[in-house]
Amino acid sequence: MEHNIDLILKGGRIVDPGTGFDGVADVAIAHGRIAAIDHGLADQMCGNIIDCRGKIVTAGLIDTHGHVFQHVTGRFGLAPDEAGIRSGVTTIVDQGGPSCMTLPGFRHFIAEPSRTRVLCFISAYLVGGLEGHYYPTLYGPEQVDVSHTVRVARANPDLVRGIKAHAEVGGASRWGLDVIKLGKQMARETGLPLYIHLGQLWPERDGVTMDADALVRELVPLLDPGDILAHPFTRHPGGFVSTESGEVHPVVAAALDRGVTVDVGHGSHFSFAMARKVLAAGIKPHTLGADMHGYNVRIGSSSDPEVAANPFAGVAPFSLTHAMSELLALGLSMSDVVATVTCNPARMLGLGHTIGTLAVGRPAEITVLDLLEGAFALSDNSGETVTASQLLRPVFALKDGMRYAAESPLVPPAIPVAA
């Protein structure tokens, strides 16, 4: 075996919740697959050696909430490899960008040419992710075609891993939960999970005042085990935390007990205060999506007209590893945080047999991270800043036999707290 080893990652801390391994070791790679994980491999085997001492080595990171339908979803779509492989992310899931009408373009122009593995949860809406924050009329039940969406999802199982829909106050003031029920029909007919956005996006219809808590209580019982509630830490009404009681809805906790899961779609929704409430209620996120859009990773200020005009844009830069750092700062263990971006999303995508762990024999999809120690400012979009003692930053990723430096401009800088 010595003569077949192509690469050895030496001396990193391997954190692999999928196999339960957490410790310092070498990783040997041969023919694009993990050949061995053990101590002292760099001293025993021939091959190119990369020194990973002092770094974290994980399975390739999976971002469960991306917006990478570049040039189609307007201000939303990012370059997939900038949000993906050049940010240390080997798999990214576009949440609701392509629809039954636009999936062929998504395949040809985005998924196929990208070095990142790009998947999607197909939009329940014909229009897909075309800047819906600005045009709520595009997202009513009249803009849904169940049979066409089901047909396209079934014809493209390599790309389509779920259905995306929104359950939020502005839409409910217009259509109730009609669109959610149609999305649930799609999910059941395709056998795919339904991914539900929580937290207000659109203003209420003129003359209508919605009870955000009542909406959550009506919505959650519609979901089945394996369905996903997104944005548990949202700062907007209609999330996990009741506006009446200030506590987590009992109906949400009951849904999680029966197998509904939680995705931290970070985005501009993230609030440290809400995260503390949800975590204190015993709810841990199952998966972690960065939810970066073309507008909300733009660094600006409240005097910037584009930022000021958009209630979802913010001045706090973030990325998937930045969001991981926030979970660490909130008290989650390294193993729990890494699980949200490796083995848990792999299972959610039905790919747990292929990606998400560093098991010997698996494809060598690997992310190497720096764990910086010190004092770092982490800010949410409610204006709160916390000081974190640790910050994760991507160094490089391995995929398909290639090494990709984490040099994306979307990775925010480490901001030390002034002494």
C-alpha positions as semicolon CSV with decimal commas, in nm:
position;residue;x (nm);y (nm);z (nm)
1;M;0,000;0,000;0,000
2;E;0,293;0,235;0,062
3;H;0,358;0,289;-0,309
4;N;-0,008;0,369;-0,385
5;I;-0,051;0,653;-0,138
6;D;-0,096;0,986;-0,313
7;L;-0,135;1,222;-0,019
8;I;-0,107;1,223;0,358
9;L;-0,265;1,485;0,585
10;K;-0,032;1,482;0,883
11;G;-0,117;1,536;1,246
12;G;-0,448;1,720;1,236
13;R;-0,728;1,681;1,487
14;I;-0,979;1,466;1,305
15;V;-1,335;1,547;1,410
16;D;-1,568;1,294;1,250
17;P;-1,901;1,256;1,433
18;G;-2,017;1,014;1,164
19;T;-1,769;0,752;1,281
20;G;-1,723;0,883;1,635
21;F;-1,353;0,955;1,582
22;D;-1,213;1,265;1,752
23;G;-0,838;1,275;1,790
24;V;-0,503;1,353;1,635
25;A;-0,404;1,123;1,350
26;D;-0,280;1,112;0,991
27;V;-0,509;1,058;0,692
28;A;-0,373;0,867;0,393
29;I;-0,540;0,915;0,054
30;A;-0,501;0,689;-0,249
31;H;-0,674;0,719;-0,585
32;G;-0,911;0,982;-0,451
33;R;-1,026;0,771;-0,154
34;I;-0,941;0,754;0,214
35;A;-0,694;0,465;0,246
36;A;-0,611;0,478;0,615
37;I;-0,650;0,686;0,931
38;D;-0,392;0,617;1,201
39;H;-0,097;0,752;1,391
40;G;0,241;0,779;1,224
41;L;0,128;0,717;0,867
42;A;0,345;1,004;0,743
43;D;0,649;0,820;0,876
44;Q;0,554;0,484;0,722
45;M;0,419;0,560;0,378
46;C;0,537;0,734;0,067
47;G;0,335;1,024;-0,066
48;N;0,291;1,397;-0,071
49;I;0,257;1,520;0,288
50;I;0,058;1,823;0,402
51;D;0,126;1,931;0,758
52;C;-0,209;1,974;0,934
53;R;-0,080;1,993;1,289
54;G;-0,284;2,237;1,493
55;K;-0,571;2,224;1,242
56;I;-0,914;2,059;1,235
57;V;-0,973;1,791;0,970
58;T;-1,334;1,705;0,887
59;A;-1,536;1,544;0,614
60;G;-1,609;1,791;0,335
61;L;-1,842;2,059;0,468
62;I;-2,204;2,056;0,346
63;D;-2,394;2,386;0,333
64;T;-2,764;2,301;0,346
65;H;-2,888;2,647;0,255
66;G;-2,725;2,825;-0,037
67;H;-2,841;3,061;-0,310
68;V;-2,616;2,994;-0,608
69;F;-2,841;3,018;-0,916
70;Q;-2,610;3,294;-1,033
71;H;-2,743;3,546;-1,289
72;V;-3,093;3,396;-1,269
73;T;-3,211;3,469;-0,916
74;G;-3,115;3,835;-0,949
75;R;-2,956;3,985;-0,641
76;F;-2,974;3,649;-0,464
77;G;-2,742;3,421;-0,661
78;L;-2,376;3,385;-0,568
79;A;-2,103;3,214;-0,768
80;P;-2,133;2,850;-0,656
81;D;-1,761;2,785;-0,619
82;E;-1,706;3,105;-0,421
83;A;-1,976;3,002;-0,174
84;G;-1,866;2,640;-0,208
85;I;-1,526;2,483;-0,266
86;R;-1,328;2,809;-0,237
87;S;-1,491;2,859;0,105
88;G;-1,401;2,507;0,219
89;V;-1,749;2,373;0,134
90;T;-1,756;2,065;-0,089
91;T;-2,135;2,036;-0,121
92;I;-2,391;2,317;-0,132
93;V;-2,768;2,291;-0,151
94;D;-2,951;2,569;-0,332
95;Q;-3,269;2,627;-0,133
96;G;-3,551;2,707;-0,371
97;G;-3,358;2,877;-0,650
98;P;-3,456;2,647;-0,938
99;S;-3,817;2,558;-1,013
100;C;-3,976;2,302;-1,240
101;M;-3,936;2,555;-1,522
102;T;-3,573;2,650;-1,461
103;L;-3,413;2,328;-1,338
104;P;-3,259;2,244;-1,680
105;G;-3,075;2,576;-1,675
106;F;-2,967;2,514;-1,318
107;R;-2,823;2,180;-1,420
108;H;-2,645;2,304;-1,734
109;F;-2,512;2,640;-1,615
110;I;-2,461;2,582;-1,241
111;A;-2,441;2,221;-1,124
112;E;-2,247;2,067;-1,413
113;P;-1,963;2,322;-1,449
114;S;-1,911;2,375;-1,074
115;R;-1,623;2,212;-0,890
116;T;-1,849;2,215;-0,584
117;R;-2,119;1,947;-0,569
118;V;-2,434;2,156;-0,620
119;L;-2,773;2,009;-0,528
120;C;-3,110;2,173;-0,469
121;F;-3,440;2,167;-0,290
122;I;-3,667;2,255;-0,580
123;S;-3,897;2,551;-0,529
124;A;-4,264;2,479;-0,475
125;Y;-4,329;2,791;-0,683
126;L;-4,310;2,815;-1,061
127;V;-4,100;3,129;-1,034
128;G;-3,837;2,971;-0,807
129;G;-3,610;3,206;-0,616
130;L;-3,659;3,516;-0,828
131;E;-3,621;3,780;-0,556
132;G;-3,937;3,680;-0,378
133;H;-3,855;3,908;-0,087
134;Y;-3,946;4,193;-0,320
135;Y;-4,243;4,045;-0,509
136;P;-4,472;3,844;-0,280
137;T;-4,745;3,818;-0,543
138;L;-4,525;3,568;-0,727
139;Y;-4,556;3,321;-0,439
140;G;-4,927;3,247;-0,412
141;P;-5,101;2,913;-0,476
142;E;-5,189;3,021;-0,831
143;Q;-4,815;3,020;-0,902
144;V;-4,776;2,651;-0,810
145;D;-4,797;2,347;-1,039
146;V;-4,786;2,033;-0,828
147;S;-4,786;1,777;-1,108
148;H;-4,511;1,952;-1,309
149;T;-4,289;2,000;-1,004
150;V;-4,333;1,637;-0,900
151;R;-4,253;1,521;-1,253
152;V;-3,935;1,730;-1,272
153;A;-3,819;1,624;-0,925
154;R;-3,868;1,257;-1,010
155;A;-3,680;1,300;-1,339
156;N;-3,379;1,464;-1,170
157;P;-3,307;1,267;-0,851
158;D;-2,934;1,335;-0,875
159;L;-3,000;1,706;-0,822
160;V;-3,335;1,742;-0,645
161;R;-3,314;1,633;-0,280
162;G;-3,620;1,809;-0,137
163;I;-3,898;2,070;-0,174
164;K;-3,869;2,432;-0,052
165;A;-4,161;2,649;0,060
166;H;-4,227;2,944;0,291
167;A;-4,455;2,962;0,595
168;E;-4,447;3,323;0,702
169;V;-4,673;3,601;0,813
170;G;-4,692;3,805;0,493
171;G;-4,778;3,509;0,273
172;A;-5,028;3,368;0,524
173;S;-5,210;3,702;0,531
174;R;-5,277;3,651;0,160
175;W;-5,322;3,275;0,116
176;G;-5,324;3,109;0,456
177;L;-5,129;2,784;0,440
178;D;-5,251;2,685;0,094
179;V;-4,901;2,687;-0,057
180;I;-4,759;2,482;0,229
181;K;-5,027;2,219;0,176
182;L;-4,940;2,203;-0,193
183;G;-4,572;2,174;-0,103
184;K;-4,656;1,892;0,136
185;Q;-4,838;1,716;-0,145
186;M;-4,525;1,745;-0,362
187;A;-4,307;1,607;-0,084
188;R;-4,531;1,308;-0,026
189;E;-4,561;1,226;-0,396
190;T;-4,185;1,244;-0,448
191;G;-4,084;1,090;-0,116
192;L;-3,865;1,394;-0,047
193;P;-3,843;1,615;0,263
194;L;-4,020;1,951;0,277
195;Y;-3,802;2,242;0,388
196;I;-4,003;2,523;0,550
197;H;-3,886;2,881;0,590
198;L;-4,004;3,035;0,918
199;G;-3,993;3,405;1,001
200;Q;-4,162;3,696;0,831
201;L;-4,044;3,796;0,484
202;W;-4,325;4,009;0,343
203;P;-4,551;4,279;0,489
204;E;-4,904;4,172;0,569
205;R;-5,175;4,233;0,314
206;D;-5,343;4,569;0,358
207;G;-5,615;4,549;0,618
208;V;-5,504;4,212;0,756
209;T;-5,325;4,157;1,086
210;M;-5,184;3,809;1,134
211;D;-5,126;3,624;1,460
212;A;-4,774;3,490;1,407
213;D;-4,806;3,242;1,694
214;A;-5,132;3,101;1,558
215;L;-4,963;3,053;1,221
216;V;-4,687;2,841;1,378
217;R;-4,939;2,637;1,574
218;E;-5,136;2,565;1,257
219;L;-4,833;2,492;1,041
220;V;-4,620;2,255;1,244
221;P;-4,870;1,965;1,273
222;L;-4,874;1,945;0,890
223;L;-4,513;1,827;0,885
224;D;-4,390;1,468;0,873
225;P;-4,076;1,308;1,017
226;G;-3,780;1,409;0,801
227;D;-3,928;1,747;0,710
228;I;-3,715;2,048;0,805
229;L;-3,796;2,370;0,990
230;A;-3,550;2,644;0,899
231;H;-3,438;2,958;1,081
232;P;-3,489;2,850;1,444
233;F;-3,289;3,154;1,557
234;T;-3,474;3,407;1,342
235;R;-3,514;3,764;1,462
236;H;-3,839;3,797;1,264
237;P;-4,192;3,715;1,389
238;G;-4,330;3,368;1,324
239;G;-4,031;3,161;1,435
240;F;-3,962;2,906;1,708
241;V;-4,007;3,163;1,984
242;S;-4,360;3,279;2,063
243;T;-4,419;3,652;2,054
244;E;-4,678;3,602;2,327
245;S;-4,482;3,402;2,584
246;G;-4,123;3,469;2,479
247;E;-4,061;3,094;2,499
248;V;-4,030;2,818;2,239
249;H;-4,366;2,700;2,106
250;P;-4,461;2,365;2,264
251;V;-4,588;2,252;1,924
252;V;-4,237;2,295;1,781
253;A;-4,078;2,082;2,051
254;A;-4,343;1,814;1,995
255;A;-4,269;1,812;1,620
256;L;-3,898;1,760;1,681
257;D;-3,979;1,472;1,913
258;R;-4,158;1,298;1,628
259;G;-3,875;1,340;1,377
260;V;-3,902;1,687;1,222
261;T;-3,551;1,838;1,210
262;V;-3,400;2,185;1,247
263;D;-3,177;2,370;1,001
264;V;-3,000;2,690;1,100
265;G;-3,052;2,889;0,785
266;H;-2,826;3,165;0,916
267;G;-2,870;3,447;0,666
268;S;-2,972;3,785;0,795
269;H;-3,225;3,611;1,021
270;F;-2,977;3,503;1,289
271;S;-3,017;3,644;1,640
272;F;-2,797;3,553;1,935
273;A;-3,082;3,633;2,175
274;M;-3,323;3,398;1,997
275;A;-3,053;3,131;1,969
276;R;-3,000;3,137;2,346
277;K;-3,373;3,091;2,407
278;V;-3,400;2,800;2,166
279;L;-3,089;2,625;2,292
280;A;-3,197;2,676;2,654
281;A;-3,518;2,490;2,565
282;G;-3,305;2,187;2,478
283;I;-3,333;2,222;2,100
284;K;-3,011;2,161;1,911
285;P;-2,978;2,233;1,539
286;H;-2,956;1,923;1,324
287;T;-2,804;2,093;1,019
288;L;-2,644;2,428;0,947
289;G;-2,689;2,632;0,630
290;A;-2,520;2,967;0,579
291;D;-2,808;3,116;0,373
292;M;-2,580;3,363;0,197
293;H;-2,745;3,576;-0,071
294;G;-2,584;3,817;-0,310
295;Y;-2,713;4,107;-0,103
296;N;-2,661;3,991;0,254
297;V;-2,290;3,919;0,225
298;R;-2,232;4,268;0,093
299;I;-2,048;4,469;0,354
300;G;-2,200;4,813;0,386
301;S;-2,355;5,046;0,636
302;S;-2,701;5,171;0,717
303;S;-2,624;5,480;0,508
304;D;-2,574;5,261;0,201
305;P;-2,901;5,301;0,003
306;E;-2,914;4,936;-0,102
307;V;-2,858;4,813;0,253
308;A;-3,095;5,067;0,406
309;A;-3,373;4,977;0,160
310;N;-3,353;4,604;0,230
311;P;-3,467;4,480;0,572
312;F;-3,289;4,149;0,514
313;A;-2,953;4,294;0,418
314;G;-2,709;4,349;0,698
315;V;-2,365;4,473;0,775
316;A;-2,247;4,163;0,964
317;P;-2,050;3,942;0,725
318;F;-2,083;3,566;0,765
319;S;-2,014;3,233;0,598
320;L;-2,062;2,867;0,687
321;T;-1,748;2,848;0,901
322;H;-1,839;3,182;1,060
323;A;-2,180;3,038;1,150
324;M;-2,004;2,730;1,293
325;S;-1,799;2,965;1,511
326;E;-2,118;3,127;1,638
327;L;-2,256;2,788;1,742
328;L;-1,932;2,720;1,929
329;A;-1,966;3,058;2,102
330;L;-2,320;2,962;2,203
331;G;-2,187;2,657;2,385
332;L;-2,224;2,370;2,139
333;S;-1,941;2,119;2,136
334;M;-1,704;2,092;1,840
335;S;-1,846;1,748;1,764
336;D;-2,205;1,877;1,761
337;V;-2,111;2,169;1,538
338;V;-1,919;1,954;1,291
339;A;-2,210;1,707;1,278
340;T;-2,438;1,987;1,152
341;V;-2,221;2,030;0,842
342;T;-2,112;1,672;0,775
343;C;-2,293;1,351;0,872
344;N;-2,632;1,504;0,958
345;P;-2,683;1,688;0,627
346;A;-2,546;1,390;0,435
347;R;-2,825;1,178;0,581
348;M;-3,080;1,453;0,519
349;L;-2,980;1,450;0,152
350;G;-2,997;1,072;0,127
351;L;-2,621;1,063;0,070
352;G;-2,504;0,927;0,403
353;H;-2,355;0,626;0,226
354;T;-2,131;0,849;0,011
355;I;-2,036;1,173;0,187
356;G;-2,036;1,319;0,537
357;T;-1,773;1,105;0,711
358;L;-1,405;1,019;0,685
359;A;-1,456;0,643;0,687
360;V;-1,184;0,440;0,516
361;G;-1,286;0,361;0,158
362;R;-1,499;0,674;0,119
363;P;-1,420;0,941;-0,140
364;A;-1,160;1,182;-0,003
365;E;-1,386;1,485;0,037
366;I;-1,215;1,666;0,320
367;T;-1,210;2,014;0,470
368;V;-0,918;2,145;0,674
369;L;-0,989;2,430;0,914
370;D;-0,786;2,664;1,130
371;L;-0,913;2,701;1,486
372;L;-0,795;3,044;1,590
373;E;-0,770;3,119;1,962
374;G;-0,811;3,466;2,105
375;A;-1,093;3,716;2,126
376;F;-1,306;3,770;1,814
377;A;-1,608;3,988;1,750
378;L;-1,914;3,805;1,615
379;S;-2,213;4,021;1,528
380;D;-2,571;3,936;1,443
381;N;-2,815;4,144;1,241
382;S;-3,003;4,261;1,548
383;G;-2,697;4,463;1,644
384;E;-2,561;4,235;1,916
385;T;-2,190;4,157;1,922
386;V;-2,043;3,875;2,128
387;T;-1,678;3,802;2,196
388;A;-1,579;3,450;2,095
389;S;-1,266;3,276;2,219
390;Q;-1,243;3,059;1,908
391;L;-1,292;3,121;1,538
392;L;-1,303;2,859;1,263
393;R;-1,163;2,954;0,924
394;P;-1,128;2,729;0,618
395;V;-0,777;2,653;0,494
396;F;-0,840;2,419;0,200
397;A;-1,068;2,144;0,075
398;L;-1,003;1,821;-0,113
399;K;-1,249;1,695;-0,371
400;D;-1,217;1,473;-0,680
401;G;-0,843;1,443;-0,631
402;M;-0,790;1,819;-0,631
403;R;-0,687;2,060;-0,358
404;Y;-0,870;2,394;-0,343
405;A;-0,739;2,678;-0,131
406;A;-1,003;2,860;0,073
407;E;-0,942;3,196;-0,090
408;S;-1,301;3,307;-0,155
409;P;-1,377;3,674;-0,094
410;L;-1,695;3,553;0,080
411;V;-1,498;3,423;0,379
412;P;-1,518;3,712;0,631
413;P;-1,203;3,832;0,800
414;A;-1,115;3,741;1,157
415;I;-1,195;4,050;1,362
416;P;-0,997;4,056;1,687
417;V;-1,143;4,244;1,979
418;A;-0,936;4,546;2,067
419;A;-0,750;4,510;2,395
